[in-house]
Amino acid sequence: MDVELIFKIAAVGIIVAVLSQLLIRSGREEQAMLTTLAGLIVVLTMIITQISLLFETIKRMFNF
């Protein structure tokens, strides 16, 4: 696993946290929730691609 991936996930988390807090303090709780959900989807997409690469590597190792 690349350290770069961990930094990307951390950056998304920090950005989402700041945006969410700004939106909550301005009285827009619904948009804050949607921002958090969008950040979660972005991170899950990044992780799913890495899991896919892992399974492909395992397939190649065992010649399936």
N, C-alpha and C positions, 0 to 999 in steps of 0.2 A: 504494500500500500504506500502510495506516495505521501510525503509530508505535505505536499502542495494541496492535496485533497482535503486534509485536515484544516489547513489554513483557509481554504475556500469555504468550508462548512462554518468555520468560526466567523469569517467575515459576513456571511449571510446571517448568522445568528445575531451578530452585533448590530447590523443594519436594521434587521427586523425588530430587535428590542428597542432601539432608539425611535424608529418610526412608530411603533406601537405605543410607547410612552407619550410621544408627542400628540398622537391622535387621541389617546385617552384623556390627557390633560386639556385638550381643546373640546372635549365633550363628544367626540365621535367614536364611541365604543364599537359600533358595528364595523366601521372601516378598520379599526385596530384589529378586530378579530379576523377580518378578511386578509389583512396584511400578514398576520401570524400564520394563517392557513396557507397563504401563497408561499411564504418562506418555508413552511414544512414540506409543501409539495416540491419545491425546487430542490431541497436537500434530499428528499426521498428519491427523486429522479437521479440525482448524482450518485446516490448509493446503489440504486438498482442497476445502473450501468456498470458499476464496479463488480457487483455480484454476478452479473452476466459474464463479464470477463473472467471471473474466477471459475465459473462453471465450464466455460470454453477451455480454459487451461487444464482443468481436471479431465475433461474429455480427451484432450490431446495427450495427456500423460498416460492414460489407460487405454488409448486407441479405441475409443467407442465410436 
